[in-house]
Amino acid sequence: MKKLLISLSILPVLFIASCTKDITSYNKETKRASSAPAGTLFANATRNLSDNLASASVNLNPFRFIVKHWAMTTYQDEAQFDFSTRNISQSWWGSMYRDVLTDYKEAAKNINADAFMDAGEKANKLAIIDIMQAYVFADLVTSFGDIPYTQALDPANVYPVYDDAKTVYSDLLSRLSADITALDDASAGFASSEDRLYRGDVAAWKKFANTLKFKLGMILADSDNATAKSNVEAADAEAFESSDDDAIFGYLGSTPNTNPLYVDIVLGGRGDYVAAKDLMDTLIYLNDPRKPLYFSKNNSGNYVGGVVGQGNTYASTSRPADAISQAEASVVFLDYAELEFYRAEAKERGFAVTGTAEEHYNNGIKASILAWGGLAADADGYIAQPKVAYATATGNWKTKIGFQKWIALYNRPMDGWLEIRRMDVPKLSLPVGARSGFPVRYQYPNNEQQLNPANYTSAAAKIGGDEVETKLFWDVN
């Protein structure tokens, strides 16, 4: 009897199963959103970009060693320009394309598909996304040279062609000009919670776009002076006016929304990172008030830098200041100090921008010192020294501006690398045990060589060889 009851109880289930030929509906995730909100995607992309710029992970960001701001105690591979063992260029390339640009693209797609959004708000959001895409593509061009651009970010195209780097740069400048025109501060932008740089302030985004346009123009100054001049002069009046305009990404005090240096140094307990002798000796020689703001003393109470590429003792060497690795430490995307050094250079090149080269040089130094927590009196005293003052410091205008900019770009290693290549200042000696000459670009990722070989081979040949010493089109001096 029990066997009969069990058999009868199974029959309805079998009957239902036999009548249901299509079971694909069971795979539908009815409780999961089919797409993320545009604001969430925008915020995530910007946070991923900030993480990349801030990180000290030797798997991703070795630029602090390249520019000789930091040295290592034990593991010297990256400090000695070994970027292939950990496949660093692939991590940088992949993260920028996959984790940043793809999210920006998807955010723009969702905004375009929103039939109910106010037209002014839609135009502002799309322009802001495009500005950030320009920021990232410019980073990729200055890192690698020719890159996938017009055919990038298309998952259906697994073999994207590499666009000419100079053509990409020209298009980025055109995009920024169009974005500046499209922005209207009478309409809304992203919500404050979605916009971690300017909290929805559209007018601030217009200043950011003009400042970025100024910067990209200056990168072309040696290779295409006319284009540099026209873009710089068009952007100057609407670019940053003070440090209040700085583009700063603020982290939170709780995991997982903390600064990557907090994860790398504090949570990770890393004792690898120490001050580089090159920067530390400079700070000491110039009586630079940023010395205690950049670094802490060693265990003996002294400021001492380590040799890049050589083993250093943690206890006897200065370390990055604690403020740098706080959970809520911010990351600078673009700031007034950097722009003022560009303005000083532009004046020396004969571009029609306001002010004098000396005024902008002084403004850049002072803005940097104040941003790091120094006092105005400290900045004024520093600038007054004959070895710092614009009229008496050693070298020509390029040496003076480039040297002070190298100091001011501390903890902004990607931009520090850019400026050393562009200005050729300071003249850094190779690290102990260097695996190559000074790297002026990243090699293309191994994945590109293996999965997109025809386009990789063509791109490598066109730029003069896929080597770290191959100069890019804008790096002509």
N, C-alpha and C positions, 0 to 999 in steps of 0.2 A: 504493500500500500504506500509506503514512504517513497519507494522508487517511482511509483506512478505519479505522485504529487510533485516530485522534483521535476519529472519530465514535463508535466503540464505547465509548471511555472516557467520553464525555459522557452516554451513555444511562442509566447508573445514577443519575446526579444528576438527570436529567430525570424519571426514573421516581419517585424519592423525592419530588421537588417536586410531581409531579402527584398523589401520594397524600396529601399534607399540605394539607388545605383550611384548617385553622385555624393561622395562624402567629403568633397573639398571644402564645403562650408564649415566643417569642423575646425579648419585651420585658420579661420578668421579670428583675429584678436580684437574682439568687440570692445574691450576696455582700454586699448592703447590708442593714443592719437596717431592718425595717419601721417601727420607732419607736425614739426615743431613750429611754434609761433616765430614770426620773423624777428621780433625783438630778442627772443631767447637765442636764436641762431647768431644774431649780430653780437650779443654780449659774449657768447661762448667763443666766437672767432677772435674777438678782441682780447679776451682773457688768454686764449691759447697763444696768440701773438706775444702778449706781454710775458708769458711764461718762457717762451723761446728767447726773448731779448734778455731776460733777467737771469736765466739759469746759469749755474756754474758746473753743470754736469759735463764730465769729459766725454760723454756719449753724444753731446749735442752742441755745446757752446764753449770752444777753447779760445775765444777771442781775447780774453783777459791776459792770456799767456803770450799771444801773438804780439800784442801791443806793449808787452812788458810792464803791465800794471801789477800783475800777480806772478808769483812763482810757486812751485810745488815743493813739498818736502821729500816725498818718496817716489811716487810714480811720475816719470818724466816723459812718457811717450808723447803726449799732446803738446807739452811745452817744447819738445824737440821737433815739432811739426810732423809727427806721425798721425795723420788723420784717417788712414786707411784701415788700421787694425780694428778700430771700433766702428768703421764705416760712418764717420761723423757727417760727411757731406750728404749721405743718403738720409740720415736722420733729419738734417736741416731742410733738405729739399722736400722730403715726404711730409714733414710736419707743416711746412708752409703751404704746400698744395692741398694736402688732405684735411688738416685740422683747422686751417685758417681760411684760405681762399674758397674752398668748397662750401663752408658754412656761410660765407658772405654771399656767394652765388645763390645758394638756396634761400637765403633771407630775401634777396632781391626778387627772386622768382615768386615767393609767397606774397610779397608786397604788390607786385604787378598783377597778381591774380585776385587781389582784394577789390571787389567791385564797389564796396561801400566806403572805402577810405577817402577822405577829403583830398582833392587834387593837389593842393599845396603841401599837405603833409606827406603825400606819396612822393612828390617831387623832392622834398627835403630828405626823406629817408633814403631814396635811391641815390641821391647825390652823395650823402654821407657814406653809404656803403661803397660807392665807387671811389671816393677819396681814399678809403682804407685799402681797397684793392690796389690802387695805384701805389700806396705806401709799401705794400708787400711785394708787388711785382718789381718795384724799383730795388728793393732789397735783394731779390733773386737775381736781377740783372747785374748788380754790383758784386754779387757773390760768385756767379758762374759765367756770365757773358750771355751768349745766345741761349734762349730758353723757350720751351713750349709756351705759347701765349695765345694766338688766335684759335688754336685747336686744343688749348688746355681746358681742363675741368669738364670734359665730355666723357662720361663713363663708357659710351659706346665706341669711342675712338681710343684704342689701346696703343696706337702708333702715332702720336701727335708729332708734327714737324716742329723744328726749332726755328723761331723767328729771329731775324737779325736784331742784335741787342740795340743798336743805334735807332733802328726803326721802332722798336718797342718803346725806347725812351721818348722819342718824338710823340708817339701816340699817348703816352702817359701824361705828357705836358698838355696835349690837346684835351684830354679827358678832364684834367684838373681845371682848365680854363672853362670848360662847359659846366662843370660841377659848381664852380664859383658863381657863374651866371644863374644857375638853377636854384641856388639856395635863397630862401626868402624867410627872414626872421619874423615876418608877420604870421607865418604858419608854424604849426608844431613840428617837432622832430621826434626822435625816439624818447620814450619815457625815461625819467631820471634813473630808474632801476636797471634799464637796459643799456644806457649810455654811460659807461664807467669813466669816460674821459671828460665829457662836458655836461653831463646831466641834462641833456635835452636842449642846451643853449645853441641855437642855430647860428647866431651871430659869431659865437666862439669858433664854430666849425668853419665858418668862412675865413676867419683869421688863420686857422690851422691850414686850410687848403692853400692860401696864399703863401704861407711860410714854407710849406712843403714844395710848392712851385718854385719859390726862391731857391731853396736848397737844391732841387733837381737841376735848376738852371746853372747854379754854380758848379755842379759836378761836371758840366759840359764845358767849363770855361777854357780849358786848355785844348780841347779837341774841336770845339765849335763856338768860337767867341761870340759870333753874331747872334746865334740862338740863345746862348747864355744871357747875353746883354738884354735882349728883348723881353725874355721871361722874367728876369730879375727886376727890371725897371717897371714892368707891368704889375708885379706882385708887391713891391716894396711898401707902398702907402697903405695897403690893407693887411699887411702881415702883423706879427706880434708887436705890441707896443711896450710891454713890460712882462715881468715874470708872472703876473696875474693871469696871463694868457697861456701859460705852459700847458702842454698836453701830458697829464700825469695819470697813470692808472693806479688806483688805490686798492690794495688788498684788504681782506678782513682778518680778524684775529683768531679765527677758528678754522680747523681743518675741514674740508680740503681747499678752502679759499684763502690760502696764505701765500706769501711770497716764496718762490722756489728756493731762494737762498736760505730761508728758514728751514725748509725741508732738507736741503743739501748739507747745511752746516750745523744747525742746532739739533734737529730731530735725527739727522744722520750721524751726528757726532764726529764729523770729519775734521781731522787735524792736518789736512793736506795743503790748505791754501794759506799762503803768506805773502807779505809785501815783496814786490820785486825791487831789487837794488837800484835799477835804472830810475824808477819813479821816486823811490824813497830818498836817494841821494840828491835828486833834483829838489824835492820839497825841503830838505834840510839846507841845501845851499842857498835857496831863494828865501829862506825864512817864511815859508808859505803857511798862512794860518789854517789851511785845510789839512795839514799834516795830522793833527789829532782827530780830525773829523773823518778822514779817510782810513786811518789805521790806529791800532792800539799799540802800546809799548810791549816789548818782550818781557820775559820773566825777570830780567835784571833792571827793568825800568827805563830801557833805552829804545830809541827808534833805529831799527836795523832792517835792511832789506836783504832778501835772499837772491842767489844767482839763478837766473832762469835756465832750466835744462840740467841743473846740477842738484844733487841731494842737499837739502837744507834741514836744520834742526828746528823743530817747532818752538821749543822753549826759548831759543836764543834769537828768534826772528819775530818781527812785528807781524800782527795779523790784521785782517780786515776789521774795521771798527764794528762794534756790536750793533750799532744802529742800522747797518747795511743788511743784517740778517734777521731783523725783527719780523715777526709774522705779518705785521701790517705795513712793512716798508714799501714805499711806492716805486713805480718804474716810470722813467721819463721816456716818452715817445719822441718829443720834439720840444725844445724850450727856447726862451728868449736869449739866454747866454750863447747858445749855438748860433742863433740867427745874427746876433751882434758881431760875432767873429766873421760870419759870411759877409755882413755889411761892410766891415772894415776891409776885407779883401776886395769886395766889389768896388769900393772907392779907389783902392790902389790900382785896380784894373781899368779905371776910367769910366765905370758905369754911373749913370745918373741916379744915385740914391741920396737921400738926405744925410746931413751930418758930415763929419770928417772921419778919416780912418782911425785917428787917435781916439776920438770920442767913442767910436764903436768898440775899439779894442779895450778901452777902459771899462765900458759898460759890460762887455762880455765877461771880463775877469770879476768885476764887482758882483754881477748877477750870480755867477757861479759860487762865489764865497758866501753870499747871503743865502742862497738856496741850500747850502750845506749847513747852515746854522751859524756862520761867522758873523761878525759885527761890521757895520759900515766903516768904523774907525780902523778895524783890521784891514779891510779891503783898501782903504785910502793909503794907509801906511805901506802896504805891500806894493801898490802901484807906483808909489813915490820913489821906491828904490831905483837907483840908476840901472841895475841889472834887469829890471822889469819895465821901467818907464819906456814908452814907445819911442821917444826921441833918442834914448841912450842904450837900450838893450842891444845885445850882440846880433849882428846879421842884418839881412835885408827884410823888407816887409813880410815876405813869405815865411822866413825863418821865425820872426817875432810872433806873428799871428799863429802859425802852425804849432809852435812850441807851447804857447799858452793854451791853445785849444786842446792839445794832447793831454795837458794836465786837467783841464776843465771837464773833459769827457770821461773822467774816471767813473767806473761802474756803468758805463754805456759802451761796452766793448765792441759791439758791431759798428757803431759810428766812429769809435776810435780807430778801428781797422780801416774804415773808409778814408778817414782824413789822413792817416799816415801814407796810404797809397796815393792819395790825390795831391797832397802838399809835399810829400817826401821829407817830412819833418816830424819828429827828430830822426836823425840817422841812427837807427838802432843796430847794434852788432848782433850777429846771429847767436842764438842760445847755444850753450855747451851741448855738443852731440847732435847738432842740427841735421835732420835727414834730407834737407833740401835747402835751396836758397830761400830768401824771404817770400812767403806765399802772398801773391797778389790776386789770387782767385782760388776758389774751391774746384777740385776735379769733379766731373760729373759722377753721379751715383753709380754703383755697380749694377743696380737694377736696370738703369737706362742702357748700359752696355749690353746686358743680357736679354732684355725684353723689348727694347726699341733700337736694335743695333744699326739699322740703316740710317735712321735720323741722327743717332748719336755719332756715328762715324762721320757723317757729313758736317755736323756742327763742330766737332772737334777739329776737323781739318780746316774749316773756315776761319776759326779764331786763332789758328797757328799751333794747335796741339793741345791736348787735354792734360796740361801740366800746371802745377801750382805757380810756376814762375811765368806763365804766359800772361802778358799784360792785356787788359781789356781795352776797348776802343777809346774810352775817355781818359785812360791812364797813359798819356803820351810823353810825360817828362820823367 
